[in-house]
Protein backbone atom coordinates (compact mmCIF):
# COMPACT_ATOMS: atom_id res chain seq x y z
CA UNK A 1 0.00 0.00 0.00
CA UNK A 2 1.39 3.35 -0.94
CA UNK A 3 2.11 5.88 1.79
CA UNK A 4 1.20 8.84 -0.41
CA UNK A 5 -1.66 11.03 0.71
CA UNK A 6 -3.07 11.46 -2.78
CA UNK A 7 -4.77 8.10 -3.51
CA UNK A 8 -5.45 6.88 0.01
CA UNK A 9 -6.26 9.86 2.20
CA UNK A 10 -9.80 10.08 3.61
CA UNK A 11 -12.28 12.63 2.25
CA UNK A 12 -11.55 16.25 3.08
CA UNK A 13 -14.48 16.25 5.50
CA UNK A 14 -12.72 13.62 7.63
CA UNK A 15 -9.35 15.36 7.72
CA UNK A 16 -8.33 17.23 10.86
CA UNK A 17 -9.99 20.63 10.79
CA UNK A 18 -7.92 23.56 9.56
CA UNK A 19 -8.45 27.25 10.27
CA UNK A 20 -10.55 29.15 7.72
CA UNK A 21 -7.36 30.60 6.28
CA UNK A 22 -4.67 27.98 6.96
CA UNK A 23 -2.12 29.89 4.87
CA UNK A 24 -1.37 32.31 7.67
CA UNK A 25 1.79 32.17 9.74
CA UNK A 26 0.02 31.81 13.07
CA UNK A 27 -2.34 29.13 11.71
CA UNK A 28 0.60 27.08 10.41
CA UNK A 29 2.54 27.36 13.67
CA UNK A 30 -0.54 26.50 15.73
CA UNK A 31 -1.36 23.42 13.66
CA UNK A 32 2.27 22.32 13.88
CA UNK A 33 2.25 22.73 17.66
CA UNK A 34 -0.99 20.74 17.91
CA UNK A 35 0.54 17.93 15.87
CA UNK A 36 3.89 18.05 17.69
CA UNK A 37 2.33 17.83 21.15
CA UNK A 38 -0.29 15.23 20.18
CA UNK A 39 2.32 12.89 18.63
CA UNK A 40 5.30 13.96 20.72
CA UNK A 41 6.39 10.57 21.99
CA UNK A 42 6.19 8.89 18.59
CA UNK A 43 8.12 11.78 17.04
CA UNK A 44 10.69 11.70 19.85
CA UNK A 45 11.26 7.95 19.52
CA UNK A 46 11.71 8.19 15.73
CA UNK A 47 14.19 11.04 16.13
CA UNK A 48 16.10 9.37 18.96
CA UNK A 49 16.43 6.01 17.20
CA UNK A 50 18.17 7.69 14.28
CA UNK A 51 19.99 10.53 16.00
CA UNK A 52 21.15 8.99 19.29
CA UNK A 53 23.89 6.84 17.71
CA UNK A 54 24.73 9.70 15.31
CA UNK A 55 25.13 12.22 18.13
CA UNK A 56 27.15 9.76 20.22
CA UNK A 57 29.52 9.28 17.29
CA UNK A 58 29.65 13.01 16.56
CA UNK A 59 30.34 13.90 20.20
CA UNK A 60 33.04 11.22 20.42
CA UNK A 61 34.71 12.59 17.28
CA UNK A 62 34.57 16.15 18.63
CA UNK A 63 36.15 15.19 21.94
CA UNK A 64 38.67 12.52 20.98
CA UNK A 65 39.44 12.83 17.26
CA UNK A 66 39.04 16.40 16.02
CA UNK A 67 41.13 19.22 17.41
CA UNK A 68 39.37 21.29 20.06
CA UNK A 69 39.07 24.36 17.83
CA UNK A 70 38.49 22.49 14.55
CA UNK A 71 34.91 23.64 14.03
CA UNK A 72 35.14 23.08 10.28
CA UNK A 73 35.62 19.31 10.56
CA UNK A 74 33.01 19.09 13.30
CA UNK A 75 30.45 20.97 11.20
CA UNK A 76 31.18 18.94 8.05
CA UNK A 77 30.84 15.66 9.97
CA UNK A 78 27.51 16.78 11.49
CA UNK A 79 26.25 17.70 8.02
CA UNK A 80 27.35 14.31 6.72
CA UNK A 81 25.33 12.56 9.45
CA UNK A 82 22.29 14.74 8.75
CA UNK A 83 22.39 14.30 4.98
CA UNK A 84 22.89 10.53 5.12
CA UNK A 85 21.02 9.44 8.26
CA UNK A 86 19.04 12.40 9.59
CA UNK A 87 16.86 12.41 6.48
CA UNK A 88 15.40 9.06 7.63
CA UNK A 89 13.94 10.64 10.77
CA UNK A 90 12.88 13.73 8.78
CA UNK A 91 10.82 11.58 6.41
CA UNK A 92 9.41 9.62 9.35
CA UNK A 93 8.33 12.79 11.16
CA UNK A 94 6.69 14.13 7.98
CA UNK A 95 4.76 10.86 7.66
CA UNK A 96 3.61 11.09 11.30
CA UNK A 97 2.30 14.61 10.61
CA UNK A 98 0.57 13.40 7.45
CA UNK A 99 -1.19 10.58 9.29
CA UNK A 100 -2.23 12.83 12.16
CA UNK A 101 -3.69 15.36 9.74
CA UNK A 102 -5.58 12.57 7.97
CA UNK A 103 -7.06 11.39 11.28
CA UNK A 104 -4.89 8.30 11.72
CA UNK A 105 -2.43 7.20 14.38
CA UNK A 106 0.89 5.68 13.38
CA UNK A 107 3.56 3.86 15.37
CA UNK A 108 7.27 4.62 15.28
CA UNK A 109 7.99 1.36 13.43
CA UNK A 110 5.86 2.27 10.44
CA UNK A 111 7.18 5.85 10.45
CA UNK A 112 10.76 4.55 10.39
CA UNK A 113 9.81 2.18 7.58
CA UNK A 114 8.55 5.09 5.51
CA UNK A 115 11.72 6.99 6.35
CA UNK A 116 13.90 4.13 5.13
CA UNK A 117 11.90 3.64 1.93
CA UNK A 118 12.04 7.38 1.26
CA UNK A 119 15.82 7.52 1.73
CA UNK A 120 16.87 7.39 -1.97
CA UNK A 121 14.40 10.15 -2.92
CA UNK A 122 15.25 12.20 0.18
CA UNK A 123 19.01 11.91 -0.38
CA UNK A 124 18.88 12.87 -4.07
CA UNK A 125 16.54 15.78 -3.43
CA UNK A 126 18.57 17.02 -0.45
CA UNK A 127 21.76 16.81 -2.54
CA UNK A 128 20.31 18.82 -5.43
CA UNK A 129 18.65 21.37 -3.16
CA UNK A 130 21.81 21.93 -1.11
CA UNK A 131 23.86 22.22 -4.30
CA UNK A 132 21.55 24.92 -5.66
CA UNK A 133 21.42 26.80 -2.35
CA UNK A 134 25.19 26.67 -1.79
CA UNK A 135 25.83 27.79 -5.35
CA UNK A 136 23.38 30.67 -4.99
CA UNK A 137 25.00 31.68 -1.70
CA UNK A 138 28.49 31.64 -3.21
CA UNK A 139 27.47 33.61 -6.30
CA UNK A 140 25.34 36.15 -4.49
CA UNK A 141 23.44 36.28 -1.20
CA UNK A 142 20.23 37.65 -2.75
CA UNK A 143 19.41 34.48 -4.80
CA UNK A 144 19.94 32.36 -1.67
CA UNK A 145 17.51 34.49 0.36
CA UNK A 146 14.98 34.12 -2.45
CA UNK A 147 15.48 30.40 -3.13
CA UNK A 148 15.63 29.11 0.44
CA UNK A 149 11.96 29.84 1.27
CA UNK A 150 10.84 28.74 -2.22
CA UNK A 151 12.51 25.34 -1.78
CA UNK A 152 11.45 24.83 1.84
CA UNK A 153 8.72 22.31 0.94
CA UNK A 154 10.86 19.86 -1.05
CA UNK A 155 11.07 17.19 1.66
CA UNK A 156 7.33 17.27 2.39
CA UNK A 157 6.79 16.88 -1.37
CA UNK A 158 9.18 13.91 -1.49
CA UNK A 159 7.36 12.00 1.25
CA UNK A 160 3.79 12.89 0.31
CA UNK A 161 3.93 12.87 -3.49
CA UNK A 162 6.76 10.33 -3.86
CA UNK A 163 8.70 12.36 -6.37
CA UNK A 164 12.27 13.52 -6.04
CA UNK A 165 15.06 15.65 -7.41
CA UNK A 166 14.22 18.40 -9.85
CA UNK A 167 10.54 17.39 -9.91
CA UNK A 168 10.26 17.90 -6.13
CA UNK A 169 12.05 21.24 -6.38
CA UNK A 170 9.69 22.40 -9.13
CA UNK A 171 6.70 21.29 -7.07
CA UNK A 172 7.92 23.25 -4.02
CA UNK A 173 8.47 26.25 -6.27
CA UNK A 174 4.92 25.88 -7.59
CA UNK A 175 3.33 25.60 -4.14
CA UNK A 176 5.14 28.70 -2.85
CA UNK A 177 4.38 30.82 -5.92
CA UNK A 178 2.83 34.12 -4.85
CA UNK A 179 3.54 33.30 -1.18
CA UNK A 180 7.21 34.18 -0.91
CA UNK A 181 6.86 36.51 2.05
CA UNK A 182 4.78 33.98 3.98
CA UNK A 183 7.46 31.32 3.58
CA UNK A 184 10.23 33.83 4.22
CA UNK A 185 8.59 34.74 7.54
CA UNK A 186 7.93 31.08 8.34
CA UNK A 187 11.54 29.97 7.78
CA UNK A 188 12.82 33.01 9.69
CA UNK A 189 10.50 32.41 12.67
CA UNK A 190 11.38 28.70 12.75
CA UNK A 191 15.08 29.54 12.72
CA UNK A 192 14.60 31.81 15.72
CA UNK A 193 12.19 29.53 17.61
CA UNK A 194 14.37 26.46 17.19
CA UNK A 195 17.73 28.21 17.30
CA UNK A 196 17.39 29.86 20.72
CA UNK A 197 16.66 26.71 22.81
CA UNK A 198 19.22 24.74 20.82
CA UNK A 199 21.92 27.35 21.49
CA UNK A 200 21.05 27.34 25.20
CA UNK A 201 21.32 23.54 25.38
CA UNK A 202 24.58 23.49 23.45
CA UNK A 203 26.37 26.17 25.50
CA UNK A 204 25.02 24.93 28.86
CA UNK A 205 28.01 22.64 29.55
CA UNK A 206 30.37 25.61 29.06
CA UNK A 207 28.92 27.25 32.19
CA UNK A 208 28.26 24.15 34.30
CA UNK A 209 31.49 22.16 34.53
CA UNK A 210 29.85 19.13 36.20
CA UNK A 211 27.91 18.35 33.00
CA UNK A 212 30.84 19.01 30.68
CA UNK A 213 31.14 15.45 29.36
CA UNK A 214 30.95 14.09 25.83
CA UNK A 215 28.00 11.80 26.71
CA UNK A 216 26.10 14.78 28.14
CA UNK A 217 26.92 16.73 24.98
CA UNK A 218 25.44 13.90 22.88
CA UNK A 219 22.27 13.82 25.02
CA UNK A 220 21.82 17.59 24.69
CA UNK A 221 22.25 17.43 20.92
CA UNK A 222 19.60 14.67 20.75
CA UNK A 223 17.26 16.98 22.68
CA UNK A 224 17.98 19.66 20.05
CA UNK A 225 17.12 17.16 17.32
CA UNK A 226 13.77 16.41 18.96
CA UNK A 227 13.03 20.14 19.22
CA UNK A 228 13.97 20.56 15.54
CA UNK A 229 11.25 18.06 14.61
CA UNK A 230 8.74 20.85 15.29
CA UNK A 231 10.23 22.75 12.36
CA UNK A 232 9.81 19.71 10.11
CA UNK A 233 6.16 19.45 11.13
CA UNK A 234 5.59 23.19 10.60
CA UNK A 235 6.91 22.94 7.05
CA UNK A 236 4.65 19.94 6.44
CA UNK A 237 1.65 21.94 7.71
CA UNK A 238 2.52 24.77 5.32
CA UNK A 239 2.80 22.21 2.50
CA UNK A 240 -0.61 20.79 3.38
CA UNK A 241 -2.22 24.25 3.54
CA UNK A 242 -0.66 25.24 0.20
CA UNK A 243 -1.85 22.01 -1.43
CA UNK A 244 -5.42 22.41 -0.11
CA UNK A 245 -5.45 26.05 -1.24
CA UNK A 246 -4.24 25.06 -4.70
CA UNK A 247 -6.87 22.30 -4.99
CA UNK A 248 -9.72 24.60 -3.98
CA UNK A 249 -8.75 27.22 -6.58
CA UNK A 250 -8.45 24.77 -9.46
C-alpha positions as CSV (number, residue, x, y, z in Angstrom):
1,X,0.0,0.0,0.0
2,X,1.4,3.4,-0.9
3,X,2.1,5.9,1.8
4,X,1.2,8.8,-0.4
5,X,-1.7,11.0,0.7
6,X,-3.1,11.5,-2.8
7,X,-4.8,8.1,-3.5
8,X,-5.4,6.9,0.0
9,X,-6.3,9.9,2.2
10,X,-9.8,10.1,3.6
11,X,-12.3,12.6,2.2
12,X,-11.6,16.2,3.1
13,X,-14.5,16.3,5.5
14,X,-12.7,13.6,7.6
15,X,-9.4,15.4,7.7
16,X,-8.3,17.2,10.9
17,X,-10.0,20.6,10.8
18,X,-7.9,23.6,9.6
19,X,-8.4,27.3,10.3
20,X,-10.5,29.1,7.7
21,X,-7.4,30.6,6.3
22,X,-4.7,28.0,7.0
23,X,-2.1,29.9,4.9
24,X,-1.4,32.3,7.7
25,X,1.8,32.2,9.7
26,X,0.0,31.8,13.1
27,X,-2.3,29.1,11.7
28,X,0.6,27.1,10.4
29,X,2.5,27.4,13.7
30,X,-0.5,26.5,15.7
31,X,-1.4,23.4,13.7
32,X,2.3,22.3,13.9
33,X,2.2,22.7,17.7
34,X,-1.0,20.7,17.9
35,X,0.5,17.9,15.9
36,X,3.9,18.0,17.7
37,X,2.3,17.8,21.2
38,X,-0.3,15.2,20.2
39,X,2.3,12.9,18.6
40,X,5.3,14.0,20.7
41,X,6.4,10.6,22.0
42,X,6.2,8.9,18.6
43,X,8.1,11.8,17.0
44,X,10.7,11.7,19.9
45,X,11.3,7.9,19.5
46,X,11.7,8.2,15.7
47,X,14.2,11.0,16.1
48,X,16.1,9.4,19.0
49,X,16.4,6.0,17.2
50,X,18.2,7.7,14.3
51,X,20.0,10.5,16.0
52,X,21.2,9.0,19.3
53,X,23.9,6.8,17.7
54,X,24.7,9.7,15.3
55,X,25.1,12.2,18.1
56,X,27.2,9.8,20.2
57,X,29.5,9.3,17.3
58,X,29.7,13.0,16.6
59,X,30.3,13.9,20.2
60,X,33.0,11.2,20.4
61,X,34.7,12.6,17.3
62,X,34.6,16.2,18.6
63,X,36.1,15.2,21.9
64,X,38.7,12.5,21.0
65,X,39.4,12.8,17.3
66,X,39.0,16.4,16.0
67,X,41.1,19.2,17.4
68,X,39.4,21.3,20.1
69,X,39.1,24.4,17.8
70,X,38.5,22.5,14.5
71,X,34.9,23.6,14.0
72,X,35.1,23.1,10.3
73,X,35.6,19.3,10.6
74,X,33.0,19.1,13.3
75,X,30.4,21.0,11.2
76,X,31.2,18.9,8.1
77,X,30.8,15.7,10.0
78,X,27.5,16.8,11.5
79,X,26.3,17.7,8.0
80,X,27.3,14.3,6.7
81,X,25.3,12.6,9.4
82,X,22.3,14.7,8.8
83,X,22.4,14.3,5.0
84,X,22.9,10.5,5.1
85,X,21.0,9.4,8.3
86,X,19.0,12.4,9.6
87,X,16.9,12.4,6.5
88,X,15.4,9.1,7.6
89,X,13.9,10.6,10.8
90,X,12.9,13.7,8.8
91,X,10.8,11.6,6.4
92,X,9.4,9.6,9.3
93,X,8.3,12.8,11.2
94,X,6.7,14.1,8.0
95,X,4.8,10.9,7.7
96,X,3.6,11.1,11.3
97,X,2.3,14.6,10.6
98,X,0.6,13.4,7.4
99,X,-1.2,10.6,9.3
100,X,-2.2,12.8,12.2
101,X,-3.7,15.4,9.7
102,X,-5.6,12.6,8.0
103,X,-7.1,11.4,11.3
104,X,-4.9,8.3,11.7
105,X,-2.4,7.2,14.4
106,X,0.9,5.7,13.4
107,X,3.6,3.9,15.4
108,X,7.3,4.6,15.3
109,X,8.0,1.4,13.4
110,X,5.9,2.3,10.4
111,X,7.2,5.8,10.4
112,X,10.8,4.6,10.4
113,X,9.8,2.2,7.6
114,X,8.5,5.1,5.5
115,X,11.7,7.0,6.3
116,X,13.9,4.1,5.1
117,X,11.9,3.6,1.9
118,X,12.0,7.4,1.3
119,X,15.8,7.5,1.7
120,X,16.9,7.4,-2.0
121,X,14.4,10.1,-2.9
122,X,15.3,12.2,0.2
123,X,19.0,11.9,-0.4
124,X,18.9,12.9,-4.1
125,X,16.5,15.8,-3.4
126,X,18.6,17.0,-0.4
127,X,21.8,16.8,-2.5
128,X,20.3,18.8,-5.4
129,X,18.6,21.4,-3.2
130,X,21.8,21.9,-1.1
131,X,23.9,22.2,-4.3
132,X,21.5,24.9,-5.7
133,X,21.4,26.8,-2.3
134,X,25.2,26.7,-1.8
135,X,25.8,27.8,-5.4
136,X,23.4,30.7,-5.0
137,X,25.0,31.7,-1.7
138,X,28.5,31.6,-3.2
139,X,27.5,33.6,-6.3
140,X,25.3,36.2,-4.5
141,X,23.4,36.3,-1.2
142,X,20.2,37.6,-2.8
143,X,19.4,34.5,-4.8
144,X,19.9,32.4,-1.7
145,X,17.5,34.5,0.4
146,X,15.0,34.1,-2.4
147,X,15.5,30.4,-3.1
148,X,15.6,29.1,0.4
149,X,12.0,29.8,1.3
150,X,10.8,28.7,-2.2
151,X,12.5,25.3,-1.8
152,X,11.4,24.8,1.8
153,X,8.7,22.3,0.9
154,X,10.9,19.9,-1.1
155,X,11.1,17.2,1.7
156,X,7.3,17.3,2.4
157,X,6.8,16.9,-1.4
158,X,9.2,13.9,-1.5
159,X,7.4,12.0,1.2
160,X,3.8,12.9,0.3
161,X,3.9,12.9,-3.5
162,X,6.8,10.3,-3.9
163,X,8.7,12.4,-6.4
164,X,12.3,13.5,-6.0
165,X,15.1,15.7,-7.4
166,X,14.2,18.4,-9.8
167,X,10.5,17.4,-9.9
168,X,10.3,17.9,-6.1
169,X,12.0,21.2,-6.4
170,X,9.7,22.4,-9.1
171,X,6.7,21.3,-7.1
172,X,7.9,23.2,-4.0
173,X,8.5,26.2,-6.3
174,X,4.9,25.9,-7.6
175,X,3.3,25.6,-4.1
176,X,5.1,28.7,-2.9
177,X,4.4,30.8,-5.9
178,X,2.8,34.1,-4.8
179,X,3.5,33.3,-1.2
180,X,7.2,34.2,-0.9
181,X,6.9,36.5,2.1
182,X,4.8,34.0,4.0
183,X,7.5,31.3,3.6
184,X,10.2,33.8,4.2
185,X,8.6,34.7,7.5
186,X,7.9,31.1,8.3
187,X,11.5,30.0,7.8
188,X,12.8,33.0,9.7
189,X,10.5,32.4,12.7
190,X,11.4,28.7,12.7
191,X,15.1,29.5,12.7
192,X,14.6,31.8,15.7
193,X,12.2,29.5,17.6
194,X,14.4,26.5,17.2
195,X,17.7,28.2,17.3
196,X,17.4,29.9,20.7
197,X,16.7,26.7,22.8
198,X,19.2,24.7,20.8
199,X,21.9,27.3,21.5
200,X,21.0,27.3,25.2
201,X,21.3,23.5,25.4
202,X,24.6,23.5,23.4
203,X,26.4,26.2,25.5
204,X,25.0,24.9,28.9
205,X,28.0,22.6,29.6
206,X,30.4,25.6,29.1
207,X,28.9,27.2,32.2
208,X,28.3,24.2,34.3
209,X,31.5,22.2,34.5
210,X,29.9,19.1,36.2
211,X,27.9,18.4,33.0
212,X,30.8,19.0,30.7
213,X,31.1,15.4,29.4
214,X,30.9,14.1,25.8
215,X,28.0,11.8,26.7
216,X,26.1,14.8,28.1
217,X,26.9,16.7,25.0
218,X,25.4,13.9,22.9
219,X,22.3,13.8,25.0
220,X,21.8,17.6,24.7
221,X,22.3,17.4,20.9
222,X,19.6,14.7,20.7
223,X,17.3,17.0,22.7
224,X,18.0,19.7,20.1
225,X,17.1,17.2,17.3
226,X,13.8,16.4,19.0
227,X,13.0,20.1,19.2
228,X,14.0,20.6,15.5
229,X,11.2,18.1,14.6
230,X,8.7,20.8,15.3
231,X,10.2,22.7,12.4
232,X,9.8,19.7,10.1
233,X,6.2,19.5,11.1
234,X,5.6,23.2,10.6
235,X,6.9,22.9,7.0
236,X,4.7,19.9,6.4
237,X,1.7,21.9,7.7
238,X,2.5,24.8,5.3
239,X,2.8,22.2,2.5
240,X,-0.6,20.8,3.4
241,X,-2.2,24.3,3.5
242,X,-0.7,25.2,0.2
243,X,-1.9,22.0,-1.4
244,X,-5.4,22.4,-0.1
245,X,-5.5,26.1,-1.2
246,X,-4.2,25.1,-4.7
247,X,-6.9,22.3,-5.0
248,X,-9.7,24.6,-4.0
249,X,-8.8,27.2,-6.6
250,X,-8.5,24.8,-9.5
